[in-house]
Amino acid sequence: MENVVTKNEMEIVYKKPKTITDTPMHYCPGCGHGVVHKILMEVIDELGIQDQTIGIAPVGCAVFAYDYMNIDMQEAAHGRASAVATGVRRVLPDKYVFSYQGDGDLAAIGTGETIHTVNRGENILMLFINNGIYGMTGGQMAPTSLIGMKTTTSPYGRDAAQVGNPIKITELIAQLPGAYYVTRQAVHTTQAVRKLKKAIETSFKYQKEKKGTCFIEVVSNCPSGWKMTPVEANVWLEKNMFPVYPLGDIKSPK
Amino acid sequence: MIHGTIVVAKDICKACELCITACPQECLELSPHLNEKGYRYAQLKNDTCTGCINCAIVCPDSAITVYRESKKKNAS
């Protein structure tokens, strides 16, 4: 066994970003939130803006985001993260501000705040985690749930005639003049995560240049809410979520 | 081939198996042992790891640290 190199002789090529705290995350196994937290903090580490970034935590599964991100954070009322982010950014115009919301937060109770924040073209980054379900409260139907999707409040599948179609909030806000960079990414594979990282980097760059609102939707999973294993959930996501929520830039600056 | 290895933080691994599907070398498996939360944590099953960091990138709990042979040592 002469060829075996011990760990001491190797160099670290990847480790937990230093801006992520050591608190074990409360998320279910395989949850996309953890990946998004990690990538976001990685970008902040690489740009060296830990002391200049303010995050706004939502209500939802990511309500404890401030426990995991070692930056300045503020909790907002349900759905109002973008409104709070507006205030923070206006008072502290030199800081980087992001809001982090789920689909029940941003696309249901906070639709008004979301649309008007983007319409005003606030210089913030809005991260939108879309998993088509209310994960925190036990898997109820969200505005973004797919047609025919079985949830605890739509046990026979979502019926468009009764409760409407899945809302494509990202396409909706891309129409507004205040939106500068609108994109949809995912976290189910390594390639997707790398693309998301690039999108977050770009958004922070635009934010510094005060170009307008940057909006990143992340199509994520909810293994517990969908009642699948994490691996099955990622396969289901690719097969069912992507036809309705196709990945890619929806509005990018020319 | 470049040789690498990983260290999984056993206590925070939740056995979601996403690293296992992400590994192109298929060198990860779930341990037969449980951690203190009752999950079968991920571990290396053979020596084919190349340190490509795919597993660490998809790990939701940032439980994986990746080591790789340095290129300088290979050359010398």
Interface residues (C-beta under 8 A of the other chain):
Chain A: N3 V4 V5 K7 E9 M10 E11 I12 V13 Y14 K15 K16 P17 I20 P24 M25 Y27 C28 P29 G30 C31 G32 H33 G34 V35 K38 V187 T189 T190 V193 R194 P223 T229 P230 V231 N234
Chain B: H3 G4 T5 V7 D11 I12 K14 A15 C16 E17 L18 I20 T21 A22 Y39 D47 G51 I53 N54 A56 I57 V58 C59 P60 D61 S62 A63 I64 T65 V66 Y67 R68 E69 S70 K73
